[in-house]
Structure formats: C-alpha cells, structure tokens
Amino acid sequence: MNVAPTPPPRALFSGGLWPARCIRARTFALGTLLLLSPDEGGAQDSRTPTFPEMPPPGAACVVPDSIGEGLRRISRRVGGEVGVSALHVESGARVSFNGDRRFPMASVSKVPMALEFLRRVDLGEIDPAETIEVTTREFRAGYSPLAEWSGARSVRLTVDSLFTLMLAVSDNTATDVILNMSGGPEAATRRIRDLGVKGVAVDRSEARTFADLVGLADTIPESELYRYQYFRLRDRLPEAHRQAARERYGTDPRDTATPDGMTDLLLTIQDGAGLSVQARAWILDVLGRAESGRRRIRGLLPRSTFVAHKTGTMGGAINDVGIVALPEGAGHLIVSVFVNTLRSTTWRQERTIAEMTRLLYDYFSEEYRGRGAAVAVARRFGSACVV
C-alpha cells in the first residue's frame, strides 16, 4: 500500500486555534495509543534510534497456520459471509481471511467520510468551532438522536459537535451534514484514492442509502428524503417490496469495502498520513469514545482495553473496525471484521466479531509482549503475512 507522507502541521480552525477539547483529545489519544507517524516527533531527529533485539528483515511477518484455521472455524458458526483483516502495526504482520472480498460498510463508511472533512479542516476551509443550523429537512432516517431529541424543530450546534455525533454516536443526520460540507460522496472517495487506499468506496449519502434500503425510486430527489417525508414514502410501499430491497442491499456494490482495504485505511489514520497532528488526535479520540458495538470488537477484550473503532449495522451487515491497544508493550492491532447475512441472529454475528478479535488479540499480545517498540520498523521490510 502506498501511504502519502504526513504534511507539516498547519494553522487550523480559523486563526490557527484548536478548541480546548481538541487539545485535550490530542494529549489523550497520543498518550494512550502512542501512534506517532514516522514523519512526526522524534522521527525528525537526525540520530538513528536504537531498537533492542531487532528481528531480521521479514522475521516479524510470520503468523502460524493455527490462527487462520481458528478464524475459519469461527466463521463457519455464523453461516454467512465473513471477512477479517488484521495488522499488527509495529511488526507489519498481517492476517487476512476473505480480506479481498467486498462487504457492505453500513455505518463504517463514516470513517472514510471523515478523512475529506479533516483535510478541509486542516486547510482552514471548515471551522469546527462554527455554530450552524440544522433544519428539519436535513434530518435523516435511521439512527439519529439529534433528530429524535429536536422536538421536530431546527437545531443549532457546532461543527465539531456534529463530527462527534457522526463518529462516536453514529448519528445519520450529523453524517449527511458533515458529508455535504465536505463535497459529498465523490470527494470522500477521491480523498481515499489520493491516500493510496484501495478497496474502499463511498457512493451515497445516508439519505440515498436508506431510500435504496426500502426500494424507493432513484428519481425521488434527495431533498424529499428528509426524515419525516421518508417515513411517509416508505410506509406506502408493500412489505414484500421493502424486503426484496433489503435483500438486495447485501449484494449492492456501492458503499462497500474489502477488509484489507479498511485495515489499510485505518493504518493511514494511525500513521497520520495526510492529517495534521491535531486532526489525527481528534479522530482517534472521537473513535475511542464510540458508544455502539459493545459486544463486537470490545465484546471479549479486557474492560480496560482502549479501542478506537466504528461499527456498522444495516440489512444483514454487522461490522466493526478499529485500532486496539495491546497490553504490556505489545503494540497495536488494527482489526476489520465484516459479517453479512440475513440468516443468522445479531447475537451470533456480533459474537463472531468478538471471538475473532479475541483470537487475534491473544496471539499478538503474547507474540510481541514487551517488544512492540523493538519491532516497530519491521513493517518496512518484507511483505504482509496472509493466512
């Protein structure tokens, strides 16, 4: 994967000042994840760092067959399509099971959407401290506490609050507001391509996605798909028509990602590729406060484990992707798990994600215990491990 180099920090947030909570987020995220990119901080020092017990090139990129077999065994229990991609950040060791298959992202798409927004923030084109009005015609269907709490009236809130609602709460209204001010789906996908990430594409707004989910005609303008009008249009459709549309969602090529592609995208965030130091810290902090998916990636991990992640749920798609801090200096693990089936329970799909994550967590925690930093440059050598 080609990752764009991290640009130097730029003046941000109109006048170059970040809100106090963003400064705190930077301190928290960097202190917790210890995910400085090669182009930041100490990497600017002309001295060559010393890494004790440095493995030879490619030595870290070995994952036993038992891990791949364990993932296959877990996947068989759910009885649907399952894809997982995992990357140990410090070593570059990668595990991929159906990692090149495309899966519907559902709300995981909010992560790639965020990158074009952050680029515009870094350029000073968007001011997160600005207060804007969100009208009732911008309210979206699906999960939207913002719309539910509004009392069916327009609301005013800051742009950075909308960003938090989009990623930490998965609010669909906030998502479309952020997406629209960032240039729409085309701009989001273009940014992903500019970063060298393949296998991830944003094609639709939340409004259009929910219209397709129930089979509303493409000819209906997006301006008529606001929350209350959407419900009226949806309820006029026969149940069989809506169910057929829901079945089609699982095979629609739009708004899909491969697990490998999503892992690569999370790596660009972890590395700070194309992000200022502040923007990187901000998105990691917000993802670390995600409220959903407690039975997915986090489901079987120790309660104290820090996870910066984003879930997705729509139709038969149950997903979770994120960055996991491993214990005792073992480094960090990026995990992307997608499950797509209408023939299994939500509990079983979420359990599949939790069990796969725990299997990978246990292996990489033990394999790199106390020596995550020692193998931090190993991913610059050799190729990815695939099982």
Secondary structure, 3 states (H helix, E strand, C coil): CCCCCCCCCCCCCCCCCCCHHHHHHHHHHHHHHCCCCCCCHHHHCCCCCCCCCCCCCCCCCCCCHHHHHHHHHHHHHHCCEEEEEEEECCCCCEEEECCCCCEECHHHHHHHHHHHHHHHHHCCCCCCCCEEEECHHHCCCCCCHHHHCCCCCCEEEEHHHHHHHHHHHCCHHHHHHHHHHCCHHHHHHHHHHHCCCCCECCCCCHHHHHHHHHCCCCCCCHHHCCHHHHHHHHHCCCHHHHHHHHHHHCCCCCCEECHHHHHHHHHHHHHCCCCCHHHHHHHHHHHHCCCCCCCCCCCCCCCCCCEEEEEEEECCEEEEEEEEECCCCCCEEEEEEEEECCCCCHHHHHHHHHHHHHHHHHHHHHHCCCCCHHHCCHHHCCCCCCC
